[in-house]
Amino acid sequence: MRGEAHGVVRECSRLAPLGTGGGSAGWGLHRMSEFTKVLRLSFALTAALALTACDQKPEAQKGAGNASGTAQNAPPASIPMGGSKSVTRFFVTSKGPGKGGDLRGLAGADAHCQSLAQAQGAGDHTWHAYLSTEATDTAPAVNARDRIGGGPWYNSEGDLIAQHLAQLHGAMSKLAKETAVTESAEEVNTEQHEILTGSRPDGTAFPAGTNRTCGNWTSSSAGSAQVGYFDRAGQGENPNSWNSARATSGCSEEAFHASAGAGRFYCFALD
């Protein structure tokens, strides 16, 4: 503002001296009036610019604060070993129970997850199998996504799989060949990449009578099972899906092995 005022003063200094004659006086008064207008306009513009800068600064600081807060609230991409609880909150079972699609129901599948985790020092979490069941005349459907807590989930190497359910079932899920390891951090054989889920892509159960759950995980013969590909590569309706790629041709161990499976399933910690 000072610079602008000095510029106006310099302009004023170039005005001709006011004379005593009527013509000279009129000319001088006209120049002084123009100068006053310029000066007022200069002050007004300077004040407006200052107010605009003041208004914008808090918004910029607020935006930066929000971004910082979001980054601080996001779970880390990996967590170190040696904390108060084991880092493992997700794994692919290193083996199935050995009876095809008969997992002894959801309770039997959960017990298998808990046993495998316990053997690797991760039994301090409560484990559930990522499996859906279809509705029957005596029981409602169960959605796999409703059984596994809210996240975040880390594999047995401490790497983040997903922050929450929406990410797990969305395009930003990190569940893939490199991260879908067993409870002992071993890689899963890609020739056995079919993983039992009985679920649709969003983690919900199929309609009653669809028969994609091997009799709600009690059959080792009749029926079929919906599977996903942990390596996100294969055939079927959704060849890149980790949880809902295709249906098997049967529920026996032989049927699973014939189509690149081994009765494996995903285990997630609720806490």
C-alpha positions as CSV (number, residue, x, y, z in Angstrom):
1,M,0.0,0.0,0.0
2,R,2.9,2.4,0.8
3,G,4.3,1.8,-2.7
4,E,1.1,2.7,-4.3
5,A,0.7,5.8,-2.2
6,H,4.2,6.9,-3.1
7,G,3.4,6.4,-6.7
8,V,0.4,8.6,-6.4
9,V,2.4,11.3,-4.6
10,R,5.0,11.2,-7.4
11,E,2.2,11.7,-9.8
12,C,1.0,14.6,-7.8
13,S,4.4,16.2,-7.8
14,R,4.2,16.4,-11.5
15,L,1.1,18.6,-11.4
16,A,1.6,22.2,-12.5
17,P,1.6,24.7,-9.6
18,L,-1.8,26.2,-8.9
19,G,-2.0,29.7,-10.2
20,T,-4.1,32.6,-9.1
21,G,-5.8,33.0,-12.4
22,G,-9.3,31.5,-13.0
23,G,-8.1,29.2,-15.8
24,S,-5.0,28.0,-14.0
25,A,-7.0,27.5,-10.8
26,G,-9.7,25.5,-12.5
27,W,-7.2,23.3,-14.2
28,G,-5.4,22.7,-10.9
29,L,-8.6,21.8,-9.0
30,H,-9.5,19.4,-11.8
31,R,-6.2,17.6,-11.4
32,M,-6.5,17.5,-7.6
33,S,-9.9,15.9,-7.9
34,E,-8.6,13.2,-10.2
35,F,-5.7,12.6,-7.8
36,T,-8.1,12.2,-4.9
37,K,-10.1,9.6,-6.8
38,V,-7.0,7.6,-7.7
39,L,-5.9,7.7,-4.1
40,R,-9.2,6.5,-2.8
41,L,-9.3,3.7,-5.4
42,S,-5.8,2.6,-4.4
43,F,-6.7,2.4,-0.7
44,A,-9.9,0.4,-1.5
45,L,-8.1,-2.1,-3.7
46,T,-5.3,-2.6,-1.2
47,A,-7.9,-3.2,1.6
48,A,-9.8,-5.7,-0.5
49,L,-6.7,-7.7,-1.3
50,A,-5.7,-7.8,2.3
51,L,-9.2,-9.1,3.4
52,T,-9.1,-11.8,0.6
53,A,-5.7,-13.0,1.8
54,C,-7.0,-13.2,5.4
55,D,-10.1,-15.2,4.3
56,Q,-8.1,-17.7,2.3
57,K,-5.3,-18.4,4.8
58,P,-7.5,-20.1,7.5
59,E,-9.1,-22.3,4.8
60,A,-5.8,-23.4,3.5
61,Q,-4.6,-24.2,7.0
62,K,-7.9,-26.1,7.7
63,G,-7.4,-28.1,4.5
64,A,-3.9,-29.0,5.4
65,G,-5.0,-29.9,8.9
66,N,-7.7,-32.3,7.5
67,A,-5.2,-34.0,5.2
68,S,-2.8,-34.4,8.1
69,G,-5.5,-35.8,10.3
70,T,-6.6,-38.3,7.6
71,A,-3.0,-39.5,7.2
72,Q,-2.6,-39.8,11.0
73,N,-5.9,-41.8,11.3
74,A,-5.1,-44.3,8.5
75,P,-3.6,-47.6,9.8
76,P,0.0,-48.2,8.9
77,A,0.9,-50.2,5.8
78,S,2.7,-52.7,8.0
79,I,3.1,-53.4,11.8
80,P,6.2,-54.7,13.6
81,M,6.4,-57.9,15.5
82,G,6.6,-58.0,19.2
83,G,3.6,-56.0,20.2
84,S,1.1,-56.7,22.9
85,K,-0.8,-59.0,20.5
86,S,0.3,-61.0,17.6
87,V,0.4,-59.1,14.3
88,T,-1.5,-61.8,12.3
89,R,-5.1,-60.9,11.7
90,F,-5.6,-62.7,8.3
91,F,-4.3,-65.8,6.6
92,V,-5.1,-68.5,4.1
93,T,-5.3,-71.9,5.7
94,S,-2.3,-74.0,5.0
95,K,-4.6,-76.9,4.6
96,G,-8.2,-77.8,4.8
97,P,-9.8,-80.2,7.3
98,G,-9.4,-83.0,4.7
99,K,-13.1,-83.8,4.1
100,G,-13.9,-81.7,1.0
101,G,-16.7,-79.3,1.6
102,D,-17.6,-80.8,4.9
103,L,-16.0,-78.4,7.3
104,R,-18.4,-79.4,10.1
105,G,-20.4,-76.2,9.5
106,L,-19.3,-72.7,10.3
107,A,-18.4,-73.7,13.8
108,G,-16.0,-76.4,12.6
109,A,-14.4,-73.9,10.1
110,D,-13.9,-71.3,12.8
111,A,-12.3,-73.9,15.1
112,H,-9.9,-74.9,12.2
113,C,-8.9,-71.2,11.9
114,Q,-8.4,-70.9,15.6
115,S,-6.3,-74.1,15.8
116,L,-4.0,-73.1,13.0
117,A,-3.5,-69.6,14.4
118,Q,-2.9,-71.0,17.9
119,A,-0.1,-73.2,16.5
120,Q,1.7,-70.1,15.2
121,G,1.3,-68.0,18.3
122,A,-1.7,-66.0,17.0
123,G,-4.3,-67.6,19.2
124,D,-4.7,-64.4,21.2
125,H,-7.2,-63.3,18.6
126,T,-10.7,-64.6,18.0
127,W,-10.8,-66.2,14.5
128,H,-13.6,-66.7,12.0
129,A,-13.7,-68.3,8.6
130,Y,-14.7,-66.1,5.7
131,L,-17.6,-68.3,4.7
132,S,-21.3,-67.6,3.9
133,T,-24.2,-70.0,4.3
134,E,-27.5,-70.0,2.5
135,A,-30.9,-69.6,4.2
136,T,-32.8,-72.7,5.0
137,D,-36.3,-73.4,6.4
138,T,-34.9,-73.2,9.9
139,A,-32.0,-70.7,9.7
140,P,-31.4,-67.4,8.0
141,A,-28.5,-66.8,5.6
142,V,-25.1,-65.8,7.0
143,N,-22.9,-63.4,5.1
144,A,-19.1,-63.9,5.2
145,R,-18.5,-60.2,5.5
146,D,-20.6,-60.0,8.7
147,R,-18.5,-62.6,10.4
148,I,-15.0,-61.1,10.4
149,G,-15.1,-57.8,12.3
150,G,-14.4,-54.4,11.0
151,G,-10.6,-54.4,10.3
152,P,-7.9,-53.5,9.8
153,W,-6.4,-56.8,8.9
154,Y,-2.7,-57.7,8.6
155,N,-1.2,-60.9,7.3
156,S,1.3,-63.1,9.2
157,E,4.1,-60.9,7.8
158,G,2.6,-57.8,9.2
159,D,1.4,-56.4,5.8
160,L,-1.9,-54.6,5.5
161,I,-4.6,-56.5,3.7
162,A,-7.4,-53.9,4.1
163,Q,-8.4,-51.1,6.5
164,H,-12.1,-52.0,6.6
165,L,-14.9,-54.0,4.9
166,A,-15.4,-51.5,2.1
167,Q,-11.8,-51.6,1.1
168,L,-11.6,-55.4,1.5
169,H,-14.4,-55.8,-1.0
170,G,-13.5,-52.9,-3.3
171,A,-10.8,-52.1,-5.8
172,M,-8.3,-50.9,-3.2
173,S,-8.1,-54.3,-1.5
174,K,-4.5,-55.5,-1.1
175,L,-5.5,-59.2,-0.9
176,A,-3.5,-60.8,-3.7
177,K,-0.9,-63.4,-4.5
178,E,1.9,-61.6,-2.6
179,T,-0.1,-60.9,0.5
180,A,-2.4,-63.9,0.8
181,V,0.0,-66.1,2.8
182,T,-0.7,-68.9,5.3
183,E,-0.7,-68.7,9.1
184,S,3.1,-69.4,9.0
185,A,3.8,-66.8,6.3
186,E,4.3,-69.4,3.7
187,E,3.2,-68.8,0.1
188,V,0.2,-70.7,-1.2
189,N,0.7,-73.0,-4.1
190,T,-0.8,-71.3,-7.2
191,E,-1.8,-74.7,-8.5
192,Q,-4.3,-74.8,-5.5
193,H,-5.5,-71.2,-5.8
194,E,-9.2,-71.9,-5.3
195,I,-10.3,-70.7,-1.9
196,L,-13.7,-71.7,-0.5
197,T,-16.0,-68.8,0.3
198,G,-19.6,-69.6,-0.7
199,S,-20.0,-65.8,-1.3
200,R,-20.9,-63.2,-3.8
201,P,-18.3,-60.5,-4.7
202,D,-19.6,-58.2,-1.9
203,G,-19.2,-60.9,0.7
204,T,-22.9,-61.8,1.0
205,A,-24.6,-65.2,0.7
206,F,-26.3,-66.5,-2.4
207,P,-30.1,-66.8,-2.5
208,A,-31.5,-69.9,-0.9
209,G,-31.4,-73.0,-3.1
210,T,-28.4,-71.8,-5.1
211,N,-26.3,-74.5,-3.5
212,R,-22.9,-72.8,-3.6
213,T,-21.9,-73.8,0.0
214,C,-21.7,-77.6,-0.1
215,G,-24.8,-77.9,2.1
216,N,-23.7,-75.0,4.3
217,W,-20.3,-76.7,4.7
218,T,-21.6,-80.1,5.8
219,S,-21.3,-82.0,2.5
220,S,-18.3,-83.8,1.0
221,S,-20.2,-85.1,-2.0
222,A,-23.4,-83.4,-3.4
223,G,-23.5,-79.7,-4.3
224,S,-20.9,-77.2,-5.2
225,A,-18.9,-74.4,-3.6
226,Q,-18.3,-70.9,-4.7
227,V,-14.6,-70.1,-4.7
228,G,-12.3,-67.2,-5.2
229,Y,-8.7,-67.0,-6.5
230,F,-6.2,-65.8,-3.9
231,D,-3.8,-64.9,-6.8
232,R,-6.7,-63.2,-8.7
233,A,-6.0,-65.2,-11.9
234,G,-8.1,-67.9,-13.3
235,Q,-11.4,-68.8,-15.1
236,G,-15.1,-68.3,-14.4
237,E,-17.6,-65.5,-14.1
238,N,-15.1,-63.2,-12.2
239,P,-11.6,-64.5,-13.0
240,N,-9.9,-61.8,-11.0
241,S,-11.9,-62.1,-7.9
242,W,-10.4,-63.2,-4.6
243,N,-13.8,-64.3,-3.2
244,S,-16.3,-65.1,-5.9
245,A,-14.8,-66.4,-9.2
246,R,-16.7,-69.6,-10.0
247,A,-18.5,-72.6,-8.6
248,T,-16.8,-76.0,-8.2
249,S,-18.1,-79.1,-9.9
250,G,-18.6,-81.0,-6.6
251,C,-17.8,-81.0,-2.9
252,S,-15.4,-83.9,-2.5
253,E,-11.7,-83.6,-2.0
254,E,-11.3,-85.1,-5.5
255,A,-13.5,-82.5,-7.1
256,F,-11.6,-79.7,-5.4
257,H,-8.2,-81.0,-6.5
258,A,-9.5,-81.5,-10.0
259,S,-10.2,-77.8,-10.3
260,A,-7.1,-76.4,-8.7
261,G,-8.3,-76.4,-5.1
262,A,-7.5,-78.0,-1.8
263,G,-10.3,-77.2,0.6
264,R,-8.6,-74.0,1.8
265,F,-10.4,-70.9,3.1
266,Y,-9.6,-67.5,4.5
267,C,-9.4,-66.8,8.2
268,F,-9.9,-63.3,9.7
269,A,-9.4,-62.1,13.2
270,L,-12.4,-60.2,14.8
271,D,-10.1,-58.2,17.1
